[in-house]
Amino acid sequence: MSAAASALVPAAVTAAGTGSGDAANVGEPWLNIAIFGGFVAITLVIVLRASRNNRSAADYYAAGRSFTGGQNGTAIAGDYLSAASFLGIVGAIAINGYDGFLYSVGFLVAWLVALLLVAELLRNTGKFTMADVLSFRLAQRPVRMAAATGTLAVCFFYLLAQMAGAGGLVSLLLGINDRLGQSLVISIVGALMIVYVLIGGMKGTTWVQIIKACLLIAGAGVMTVWVLALNGFNLSELFARAAEAGGAELLAPGNQYGVSEASRLDFVSLALALVLGTAGLPHVLMRFYTVPTAKEARRSVVWAIWLIGVFYLFTLVLGYGAAWLIPREQILSSPGGVNSAAPILAFELGGPVLLGIIAAVAFATILAVVAGLTITAAASFAHDVYANVIRRGRVDPDGEVRVARITVVVIGVLAIVGGIGVQGQNVAFLVALAFAVAASANLPTILYSLYWRRFTTRGALWSMYGGLGSALVLIVFSPVVSGAETSMFPDADVAWFPLSNPGIVSIPLGFLLGILGSLSSRRAEDPALAAEMQVRSLTGHGAEKASDH
C-alpha cells in the first residue's frame, strides 16, 4: 500500500492488525451480541404483530394478497439480496476482482427475464405455488409432485448458502474459530428461522424482508460513500489502490474464469445459471402471489430491479475497497473465508460499532432470506404434495397450514445439518448452484406451460425430473463436492465432471427433454384448458381460481 493510501486508512485498521490475519480480535463480541439481540427482538415483535391476522391459508402462504407493488418489490429485494449478494459477492470481488463482479451482473440481468416473461403471467394463472401454474392444464398429481421436488431441491441449495454465510459471519464476530463453535452458531440461526416462520407466516416474513432490505441497502450505501470519500470520490483512484494492494490482475478479466479452457466453460455455465435461474426460483415466484393484481406483480419487479441494481453497484465499491484495505491472507484465514470481507471492511472503516451494525444487518438478511425459503418449501409440500397429491384436495385449509408448520421444522433441521456440512464455501458460489437447479428443472416447464399449447404432462415430467436429475448428478461428481482443496470433501475424489456449475449441460437438457416428451406424447392435453390458461394469463380473468382445476 502506498504512503498516500496508508494515510487515508482509518485508525481501526491499525487496531485490527491487518497483517496478522487474527480474525478472533475483530470487533467487540459483547457489542455484537447486543446489536444482534436488538435486531432479533425488534423483528420478532414485528412477526408477532403480523401473525395476528393469519386466519386462512391465503394469509399464511400469500400474506392475504395485501401488499402493494412497491412494498412487495422491496420485499423481493430483501428476499433476493441474500448472504450471497452481500457477503459472497463482496468477498468474490475482493479476491478475484473483475470476475467476482460477474456475479452481480448475472444476478441483476436475470430480472429482465422474470419481468418480461414470467411475473405478470404467473400471477394471473397461479394461486400459492409454482405448481398451481404447471398443473393448470396438465395432470394434477404427477406434475405437482415433480414441481414440489424441484422446489424443495432449489430451496435446500439456497438454504445451504445462507447457513454457511450465517456460520462464518457470527463466528467471525464472536471470535469463534473452531468447527464445533460454528456448528452451534448455525444451529441457533436455524432455530430462529423456524420460530419466525412458524409464528409469522408469509405476512411476518414479508415485513421482516422489507425492513431488512431498507437496512441492508442503507448500510451498504453508508460504507460505499465512506470508501469513495477516502478516495476523493474518484472510482479510478480506488481501482488503482486496490490493484496496488492486491495485484493488477484484480482489474483484468480472467483471474478466476480465464486461467484454463475449463474455467472459460465454467463461466458460460455460471452465466446461464444466473441469468435464467431467477425466473425459476420458487421463493421469488411465490412473492408474486402476495399482491392483489398482475399489474402490481409487474410493478413489484420494476421496484426490485431498481433496488437490486443500486445495491450491486455498491458491491463493486465495497469489493475493491476490501481488496485495498484488507490483506488477501487475512480474508482467506478468517472464519467464513471470503465471506468475511464485508464485515472486516466495516471494522476497518468504522471500528466495532459500524462492524456490529453492518453484521447485524447481514444477520437479519440471512434470517429474512431463510425464512422466505422455508415458507416456500413448506407451502410446496403442504399445498402441492399433501393437500393435492396425498389427500387429493380433500383437506381443510387449517389442516394444510398445520402440515406446513410441521414441514417448517423438518426443513429447518435439514438446513442446519446441511449448513454445518458446507462451512467455508463461498456463499455466492453455493447460490449459483441453486440457480442452476432452478433454471434446469423449473424454468423450462414454466415457459412451456405459459407459451406453448402443445406442451404435455409427459414433457413437463421429463423436463423437471431430467433437468433436476442431471443438475444434481453433475454437481455430485464435480469439483464442488470432491477432488479439490476447496471441495466439500477435499479428501475424496469421485469427480469426473470438470465444471463447477452444471448449467451449461443441465439447462439445455431440461428444455430439450420438455420438447421431446411433448412431441412423443400420444395424447395432447385438453385444448380448451390450454386456451383458458392463455386467456387467463394475458387478462387475469378468474386469477383467484386458477388452481381449482
N, C-alpha and C positions, 0 to 999 in steps of 0.2 A: 504494500500500500504506500502511496506517495506521501510526502510530508504534508502537502496541502490537504490531501484526503484525510490524513490522520488527525489534523487539526479540527476537522469538522465532525469527527466521530464523537457521539455523546459519551459523557463520563461513565455511563453504565457499562460501556464496552470494556473499559479498564477494570471495573469492578468484577465483571464476569470472567476475566481472564480468558480472552478469546482464543488464545493459542493452546489452552490447556486441554480442551475437549472434556472438561469436567462438567458433565451435564447435571450432576447432583446438586450443584450450587446455583442453579438458575432460579432466581426468584425467591420469595419467602413462602414456604409451604403453608404456614398458618393463614397468611393473607389470601393465598389462592383458594384455600378451603373455604374461607369466609365468603369470598365473592361467589364461588361455586354455589355455596349453600343459599345465598341470597337469590341467585338466578333460579335455582331449583324450587325454592319456596314460592317465589312470585309466579312461576309458570304453573306450579301445582294448584295455586289458588285460582288461576285463570281456567285451568282444566276443570276444577270442581264447579265453578260457576257455570261453565259451558255445559256440563253434564246434566244440569237440572232440566234442560229442555230435550233430553234424549228419550222420546216417548215411542218411537217407532223404528223400524228397520231403516227407513229413509233418513231419519235423524242420525242413527249410528253410522251408517255407511256413507251417506252423501250430505251430512250436515243440514238436512231438511231443504236442500237446494236454495239456501237463503243468502248466499254470498254474491256480491256484485262482481262484475268483471275485474275492476281494479283490486278489490280485496283478494279475489281468487288468483289473479295474476301475481300479486305479492306473495301469496301462499305458495304458488307454483315455484316462484323464485326461491322461497325458503325451503321448499322440498328438493329442488334441483341443485341448489348451491350447497352441496354436502361437504363432508370432510375431504372428499376428493378435490373439490373446487378450491377450497381454502388451503388445507394442509398439503395435499398431494401435488397440486399444480405449482404452488409457490416453491415447494421443495424441488420439483422436477426442473423448474426454470433455474433455480439456484445452482443445481448440479449440472444440468445439461443445456442450459441457455435456450437458444432458439428452438431446439427440438422439444424442450419441455413446454414451450408456449403453444405448440401444435395441439396439445390437449384442449387449451382454451378455445382455439379456433374451431376445432371439431365440435366441442360441446355447444358452442353458440350457433354455428351454421345449421346444426341439426334441428333447431327450432323452426327454420323455414319449412322443412318437410312436415313438421307437426302442424304448422299454421296453414299451409296451402293444401295439404292432402287429407288431414285426419280430424282436426279439432272439431269443426262445426258438424261434419257428417256423423262423427262418433257420438256427439251429444244428442243428435236427433234420433239416433237408432238404438241407443243403449239406455240402461236404467241404473245399474250399480257397478257392473264389472265389464271388462273387455269381452267376456264370453257371451254377454247379452247380445252383442253385435254379431259375433261369429255364428251364434246358434239361431239367429232370427229366421233364416230361410234354409238352414241345414238341420241335420238330425241332432236333436237336443242333447241326448245323453253322451254319446261319444265325443262330440265337439266340445261340450262343456268340460268333460274330463280332460281332454287334451289341452284346452286353454288354461284350466286350473293348474295342470302340471307345468306348463310353460311359465305361468305367473309365479308359482312357488319357486321355480328354479332361478328366475331372474331376481326375485326378492332376496333369495338366500345369498347369491353372489354379492348383491348390493349391501346386504347386512354385514357380510364378512368385512367389506371395506370400511364401513362405519365403525365396527367394533375394533378393527385394527387401529384406526385413527384415534378412537377414544382411549385405548390402552396406551398408545405411545404418548398422547398429549398429557393425560393425567399423570402418567408415570414420570414424565419429564418435570412437571410442575411440583410433584411431591418428592422428587429425588429418589424414585423407586427404579432401580436399575437391574433387578433380577426378574426372571421369568415368572416366578410364583407371585410376586407382588403385582406385576402387570396383569396376570390372570385374574387376581382378585379385583383389580380395577374394572376389567371387562365384565366381570360378574355383577358388579354394582351398577354399571351402566345398563346392562341388560335388565336388571330388576327394576330400575327407574322407568325404563321404556315400557315394561309390562304394566306398571302402575298407571302411566299416562294413558295408554290405550284402553285398558280395562275401564277406567273411570270416564274419560272424556269422549271416546269415540272420535269420529271424523270432525265434529264441531270443535272439540277441545284441541285436537291435533292441528286444525287449520289456524286457530288463533295463536297457538304456540309458533307455528311456521311463519305467520305474518310478523309477529314481534321479532322473531329470530332473524328474518330477512332484513328488517329495518336495522337491527343492531349490527348484523354482520356487514352490511354494505356501509353503514356509518363508521364502524370500527376500521374496516379496510380502507375507507376513504381518508380517515384521520392519519393512518400510517402512511398512506400513499403521499399525501400532502407533506408529511414530515420528511419522508425520504427525498422528495423533489426539492423541498426547501433547503436541505443540506447540500443540494447540487445546484442551487441558484435557479431552480425550476427549469433546468436545462436537461432534457432527456438524453441528449448526446453525451453530456458530461457524466451522467450516471452510467451509461453503457461503457464509456471509456474506463471509468474507475472499476467497474465490475470486471472488465476484461483484464485490467492490470492486476487485480487481486486474484481472479480465478482462472485466468488464461484467455487468450484471444479466441479460442475455439468456442467460447460461450456466445459469441456473436455470429457464428457461422453455422449454416445448416449441416447436418451430418454427424454431429457429436454423438448422437445416440442411434440414429436411423440411417447413417450413411457409411458405416465402417465396413459393411460387407453386403453381398447380394441378398443374403437372408434378412438383414436388417432393413434393407430397402423394401422388400416384400412385406416385412412386418409393419412398416409404416403405412403401406397401402391398405393392409388388413386392418390396422388401427383406425385409419381414416374412414373406411367403410363402416366399421362398427360404431364409431362416434356419430357420424352424420346420419346414419339410418336407424341407430338404436333408440334415440329419444322417442320417436313416434311409436315405438313398441314397448316402452316401459310401462308396466301396469300401474305403478303408483302415480305416474304422471297422467296417464289416461283416465284414471279414476277421479282425478281432480276436475275433469270437465263435467262431471255429474253433480258438482256442488253448486252450480249456477242454475238459474231458472230457465234460461233460453240458450239456443245455439249462438245467437248474437253475442251474448255475454261470454260464452266459451271462446269465441274468436277474439273478443276484446281482452280476455284473460291472457291469451298467448301474446298479444301485442305488448301488454304491460310487462309480461315476463321477459320478452326479448329485450326490452329497454333496460330493465333492472339487471338482468344477467349480463348483457353486453357491457354495461358500465363496470360491473364487478370484475369481469375478466380483463378489462383494461387495467384495473387496479392490480391484478395478479402479476401483470408484466412488470410493473414498477417494483412491487414487493419482491418478486423473484430475483430481479437483478440487484435490488437493494440488499437482499440477503447474501447474494454472491459477493457483493462489495464489502459488507461489514462483518461477515462471519466466515471464518476459515472452513474450507470444504471438509476437513477432517473432523472439526467439531460437530458439524451437521450429521455426518455419517456415523459418528460414535455416540451420539445422543440417543436416549430411549426413543424409539419410534423412527430412528434413522432419518431419511429425507423428510418425513412428515413433521419433524421438529423445527424446520427452518423458519416458519412463520412465527411461532411463539418465541423462539430465541431472538428473532429480529425485533419483536415487540419489546423484549427486555433490553436489547441494545439501544433502542430508541428512547424509551421512557421509564426504564427501571421496573421494579417489582409491581408497581400499581398498574401501569399500562399492560404489562405481561398478564397480570391477574384478570384484568378486564377483557383483553383480547382472547385469552384462553377460556374464560367463562363463556364468551360469545361463541367460540368454536365448540365448546362442550354443549351449549344449547343447540348449536347447529346439528351436532351429531344426534342429540336426543330427539329433535324435531324430525329429522330425516328417518331415523329408525322407527319412530312412532308411525310415520306415514307409510313406510314399507310394511310394518307389521299389520296395520289395519287393512292394507290392501291384500296381503296374503291371507289374513283371517277371513276377509269378506269373500275372497275367491273360493276358499274351501267351504265355508258355511253356505254361501249363496249358490255356488255352482255345483259343488260335489255333494254336500249333504242335502240341501233343500231340493235340488233339481235332478240329481242322479240317484242318490240313495233313497230319498223319500218321494221322488217323482212329483215334486210340487205340493205334496200333501203335508205341509208343516206350517204352523202359525209363525208370524214374524218374531214373537218373543222367543220361541224355541230356536229359531235360526240365529238370533242375536246371542242367545246363550251358548250355542255351539261356537260362534265366532269368538266369544270371550275365552272359551276353553282353548281354542286354537291359538289365541294370542300367547297364552302361557307356554304351549308346546313350542311355538316358533321362537319365543324368547329364549328358551333353554337351548334349542338348537343353534341359535345365533351366538349365544355365549360360548358354547363348545367350539363352534367354527372359528369365532374371533380369536380364541386362545390359540388355535392352530395356525393362524396366518400372521401372528405378530411379526413386525419388522418389514412386512411387504409394503410397497408404495401403494397408498390407497387409491390414487388416481389410476394406477395400473389395474388394480383389482376391479374398480368400477368399469374400466374399459372391457373387461371380460363379461360383466353383466350386460353391457350394451351389445356385445357380440351375440350373446344368447338371445336377447330381446329382438335384435334385427334378424336373426336366423329363424326363430321359432314363432314370433308374434307378428312382425310387420308384414310378411308375405300374405298371411291369411287375412289380416285386417284390410289391406289394399285390395286383394282379390274379392273379398266379401262386399266391399263398398263399390267397386268399379267394374267387376266382371260378372255378368249374368250367368255365364256358363260354368262358374265355379261350383264344385260339388263337395259333398261330405268327404268322399274319398280324397279329393285334392287337399281339403283342409287337414285331414288326419295325416296324410303323407307329409305335407309341408311342415306342420307343427312338430310331429314326432321326429321326422327326418332332420329338420333344422336343429332342433334341440339336441337330439342324439349325436349328430355329427359334431356340434359345437362342444358338447361335454366330452366326447371321446378325444377330440383333438386337444382339448385343454389338459385332460388327464395325462396324455402322452406327449406333452410339450415341456419345454424348459421351465415353465411356470411351476410345475409340480416336482420335477426331479431332473438330475443331470447337470446342474449348475450351482455355483456358490450361492446365488440369490434365490434358489428354488425353495419351495415349502419343505421339501425333504432333500436337503443337499447331499446326504449320504447315500441316497438311492439313485438309480439311473435306469429308467424304463422309457426315456424319451426317444421317440422316433420321428415326431413331427417337429420340424426345425423352427417354426414360428411361435412367438409368444401369444399372438392373438389369432384365433381361428377364423375370423370374419371373412377373409378372402376366399375361403373354401365353403364354409357353412352357410353364409348368406346367399350366394348364388344358388347353392344346392337347395335351400329352403324354397326359393322362388321357382326353381326348375321342378321340384317334386310337386308343388301345387299345380303346375300346368300339366305334368304327366298324369297325376292322379285324376284330375278333372277330365282330361281328354280320354282316358282309358275307362271312365265310368260308363256302365251300360245304360244307366238311367239318369236323366237330368233331373235337377231339383224342380220343384213346383214353380213354373214361370210366373204365376200370379203373385206368389210371395216375393219373388225377385223384383217384380215391378213395384209391389207395395213398398219394399225396402228402399228402392231407388227414389220413389216419391217422398217417402218419409225422411230420407237422408238429406234431400235437397230442400224440402219445405218445412220439416219439423212437425208436420201434421201427425197427431197421435203419438208424439215422442214419449210421453209418460207411460204408455202401454207397450213400448217397443219389445219388451221381453216376455209378453204374455203368451206368445205362440208356442 
